[in-house]
Amino acid sequence: MSNFRQVDRETGFLLPPSVDEWLPERHLARFVVEVIERLDLSAMVKAYRGSGSASYHPSVLLGLLVYGYATRVFSSRQLERATYDSVAFRFIAANDHPDHDTIATFRRRFLKEIEGLFVQVLMLAREAGVLKLGTVALDGTKVHANASRHSALSYEHASKLEAQLKAEVKELMALAEAADCADVPDGMSVPEELARREQRLARIAAAKAKIEARAKERFAREQADHEAKMTAREENAKKTGRKPGGRPPQPPQPPTAGPGPKDQVNLTDE
């Protein structure tokens, strides 16, 4: 007898879940959040008027951008969806869900500040001993302290590294802008008319019935064609008096085998 774990998507939590429990301690998303918490975001914070509906804190939006771009998620729509689909992004967003317009507007409004802060994140990661931040490779060469006899060399090396990281951040921002300019819904969400579960189930059932009816129609046509071929084969054998050569036509698969691989149904109104 099969033994499966229970599948239960309906029962709620007895206690509110904690986002802090969702990720392992060594996850990159934790590192990004902790680094950003130590950056000076006062210029961004002061740029908000403080009136109207509450805004998302710059640390949240910056965290989504930094982690997203470091893991090659550039589109604002993809970032928004990731706050639902990805545990790491949900952790960074504190289980909130900034929409794609908010994310794109934040990036464009504070582009220069974000570029500088992003470089700071990468430099801090390198100094902390992180050799890669997502897909962004950091130079692992140790930089000597200023008191060292190699201080001039280390300063030159650090300057080159910073210039390299600035160039890489600019490229990431350009990729993000290009992704947003070309951004269209990518089919990961169901249409508006299928938003509610009851509607989805009804439409799925109707689609399934159509496909099954089409499978029966296909079987009836193929069965009639098969019978016609067999009749012609038998008549030819009677005329010639010889047993037909070759293999007889194969009968079609019965409809109980389910729809054929090419059977489909249009879910939009016909």
HELIX and SHEET records of a PDB file:
HELIX    1   1 VAL A   19  GLU A   21  5                                   3    
HELIX    2   2 LEU A   28  ILE A   36  1                                   9    
HELIX    3   3 SER A   42  LYS A   46  1                                   5    
HELIX    4   4 PRO A   58  ALA A   70  1                                  13    
HELIX    5   5 SER A   76  ASP A   85  1                                  10    
HELIX    6   6 VAL A   87  ILE A   92  1                                   6    
HELIX    7   7 HIS A  100  ARG A  109  1                                  10    
HELIX    8   8 LEU A  111  GLU A  127  1                                  17    
HELIX    9   9 SER A  151  CYS A  181  1                                  31    
HELIX   10  10 GLU A  192  LEU A  194  5                                   3    
HELIX   11  11 ARG A  197  THR A  240  1                                  44    
HELIX   12  12 PRO A  255  ALA A  257  5                                   3    
SHEET    1   A 2 LYS A 132  LEU A 133  0                                        
SHEET    2   A 2 VAL A 136  ALA A 137 -1                                        
END                                                                             
